Amino acid sequence: MLGFLSLKLLPFVAGYVFAGVSYPTIPTDLTTPFQQRLAVYGPDSVSVGWNTFQQLKQSCVHYGLSESNLDTKACSSSSTTYDPSRTWSNVAILTGLTPATTYYYKIESTNSTVGHFLSPRAPGDQTAFSMDVIIDLGVYGKDGFTSKSTKKDTIPVIEPELNHTTIGRLAETVDDYELVIHPGDFAYADDWYLKFANLLDGKEAYESIIEQFYDQLAPIAGRKLYMASPGNHEADCSEIPYLNGLCPKGQNNFTEFMHRYEKTMPRSFASSSSNPTAKTLAQKARSLSNPPFWYSFEYGMAHVVMIDTETDFPKAPSGKDGSAKLNGGPFGSPNQQIEFLEADLASVDRTVTPWVIVAGHRPWYSTGKSSNICGPCQEAFEGLFYKYGVDLGVFGHVHNSQRFAPVVNGTADPNGMTDPKAPMYIVAGGPGNVEGLSSVGSKPAYTEFAYADDYSYSTLRFLDKQHLQVDFVRSSTGEILDSSTLYKNHATDFVKQ
């Protein structure tokens, strides 16, 4: 631990010594787009976010149905930064998209290239598709990416010095999934102090890790729809409370996360149901949604809800007076997130989107030590999950992979994986970061799978309206470590139990 004198001198020293910092090079053309990221923004719209090394008067994207005919243009005046970031976050919203169609896009700059993406599937589309789950992912180093493949889509290029086992696997399997959800913990920039040389670099170390990570993620997030919500590593500049006082204001209280994602994540959708009550409840949920912290979206057979397990509910761990001592939020009015979640779940018409997935960061079911469990999260959310028949709860925070039998209030559902009333839960926190993996430790009786030997992640395969396959993948080899299929008959249009 640094002494008091060193802590007092750190901000001064940080302004002049940068031996440990490894910043990406600033281009000659400061409008060059970096750190591209796509997201579902509506049933027929996609947001394109990117960063530049200067503020843009107009943030524009050209797009169309072929690489040579980008005949539509979308612009915004949004170009924001925070002190001490070197970059500005920009966004444009592409609208009027035909569902499930390949579009080409080019960010307006003298130094940009054409990318492409698959537009969102319309709510109610019964076509099978897969969604990858990536949580707790940080810059970690070289891990041997190979470009050999027989895939029909071109593999995204991963810069070797920024390569990562999980990022490399996502690139190799680019044809196998259509979108990614990432509920929390990006980059691990607040772990800058773990590298001794960074102790002399202060704020510069945090920012350099942020830039490197999002450069590393861009080949995936700039190709696939990539949906984000917060974790504890977005809440602060340092996990050590003594160091947080030294952080610039712009690196505290989810500031970087908000600048990057606030205008790219969607508000909850209007209902596709013909039921008037569903429409009213969906409109209420939309008015209460607060992206990028809590919101929902629909994609084919799935209704996906992203929640904030850090702030904005009683005893929230990263909130005011929370156990994490991060003093974050609030980001909504009292009870807004809980009221949003109830209205949103009650609005889901299972004849349109049979599968309901809720994703957050901190789990309330986990193997290992008791500190892995978020008791306040369970108190706030589990009752609503059960009441409205959530099919799958997706969490991370614990750095390994876990799958549990459907469970409620610590008791396994007697129906198991065949039409249970209780939600199934997974932890998918093993993609890799500077903190390493968490040991499996003790296992609750309802544990079905737990793995902590290597980096791993999860793939959700929506096979049809009654079968959801959940796979866990070893990042380094592509080996399927565990595969299970949840059967739900989804006979009730609107679930309330």
Buried (B, 14 or more C-beta within 10 A) or exposed (E): EBEEEEBEEBBEEBEEBBEBBBBBEEBEBBBBBBBBBBBBBBBBBBBBBBBBBBBBEEBBBBBBBEEEEBEBBBBBEBBBBBEBBBBBBBBBBBEEBEBBEEBBBBBBBEEBEBBBBBBBBBBBBEEEBBBBBBBBBBBBEEBEBEEEBEEEEEBBEBEEEBBBBBBBBBBBBBEBBBBBBBBBBBBBBBBBBEBEBBBBBBBBBBBBBBBBBBBBBBBBBBBBBBBBBBBBBBBBBBBBEEBBEBBBEBBBBBBBBBBBBBBBBBBBBBBBBEBEEBBBBBBBBBEBBBBBBBBBBBBBBBBBBBBBBBBBBEBBBBBEEBBBEBBBBBBBEEBBBBBBBBBBBBBBBBBBBBBBBBBBBBBBBBBBEEEBBBEBBBEBBBEBBBBBBBBBBBBBBBBBBBBBBBBBEEEBBEEBBEBBBBBBBBBBBBBBBBBEBBBBBEBBEBBBBBBBEBBBBBBBBBEEBBBBBBBBBBBBEEEEBBBBBBBBEBEEBBBEE
